[in-house]
Amino acid sequence: MTKTTNLDIKAEAKITKVKNKSKESPAPSLTNFTKQQVVGSKKYGRYRDVLNAILKDDKTYTRVEVEKKLETFLKGKVSK
């Protein structure tokens, strides 16, 4: 018979908690955000002006969509 220690119990509880947490909340890349939420976030703070220009007020965006639009804009060519 294997002896169960406090460490084993804590580890099992932690694993169960992580499994349950992942089922409850949607993946961050699938969560929709308004333009105001994106522009006001710390993550995109340095691109605030660009995002204000390229995102629409009445639309929501996933993190992936925001990053794709930002990348497209930043890699665009400058006209002479």
C-alpha positions as CSV (number, residue, x, y, z in Angstrom):
1,M,0.0,0.0,0.0
2,T,1.3,3.4,-0.9
3,K,1.4,6.1,1.8
4,T,-0.2,9.4,0.7
5,T,1.6,12.5,1.9
6,N,0.4,16.1,2.3
7,L,2.5,17.0,-0.7
8,D,0.6,14.4,-2.8
9,I,-2.7,15.8,-1.7
10,K,-1.7,19.4,-2.4
11,A,-0.4,18.5,-5.9
12,E,-3.6,16.6,-6.8
13,A,-5.7,19.5,-5.6
14,K,-3.7,21.9,-7.7
15,I,-4.0,19.7,-10.8
16,T,-7.8,19.5,-10.3
17,K,-8.1,23.2,-9.8
18,V,-6.1,23.9,-13.0
19,K,-8.3,21.4,-15.0
20,N,-11.5,23.0,-13.6
21,K,-10.3,26.5,-14.3
22,S,-9.5,25.7,-17.9
23,K,-13.1,24.4,-18.5
24,E,-14.7,27.5,-17.0
25,S,-13.2,30.4,-18.9
26,P,-12.9,30.7,-22.7
27,A,-9.4,30.9,-24.2
28,P,-8.1,34.5,-24.1
29,S,-7.7,34.6,-27.9
30,L,-11.4,33.8,-28.3
31,T,-12.7,36.5,-25.9
32,N,-14.1,39.5,-27.7
33,F,-13.0,43.0,-26.7
34,T,-14.4,46.4,-27.6
35,K,-12.2,49.1,-29.2
36,Q,-12.2,51.0,-25.9
37,Q,-11.0,47.9,-24.0
38,V,-8.2,47.2,-26.4
39,V,-7.0,50.8,-26.6
40,G,-7.1,51.1,-22.8
41,S,-5.2,47.9,-22.1
42,K,-1.6,47.9,-20.9
43,K,-0.6,45.3,-23.5
44,Y,-1.3,47.6,-26.4
45,G,-0.5,50.9,-24.6
46,R,2.3,51.8,-27.0
47,Y,0.1,51.3,-30.0
48,R,-2.9,53.3,-28.6
49,D,-2.9,55.9,-31.4
50,V,-2.6,53.3,-34.2
51,L,-5.4,51.1,-32.7
52,N,-7.7,54.2,-32.4
53,A,-7.2,54.7,-36.1
54,I,-7.6,51.2,-37.4
55,L,-10.3,49.7,-35.1
56,K,-14.0,50.5,-35.5
57,D,-16.0,51.7,-32.5
58,D,-19.0,49.4,-33.1
59,K,-17.1,46.2,-33.6
60,T,-15.5,43.7,-31.1
61,Y,-12.2,42.0,-31.7
62,T,-10.4,38.9,-30.4
63,R,-6.7,39.2,-29.4
64,V,-5.7,37.4,-32.5
65,E,-7.7,39.8,-34.7
66,V,-6.2,42.9,-33.0
67,E,-2.6,41.5,-33.4
68,K,-3.3,40.7,-37.1
69,K,-4.6,44.2,-37.9
70,L,-1.8,45.8,-36.0
71,E,0.8,43.7,-37.8
72,T,-0.7,44.4,-41.2
73,F,-0.7,48.2,-40.4
74,L,2.8,48.2,-39.1
75,K,4.2,46.3,-42.0
76,G,2.5,48.5,-44.6
77,K,4.5,50.5,-47.0
78,V,4.9,54.2,-46.7
79,S,4.0,56.1,-49.9
80,K,6.4,58.7,-51.3
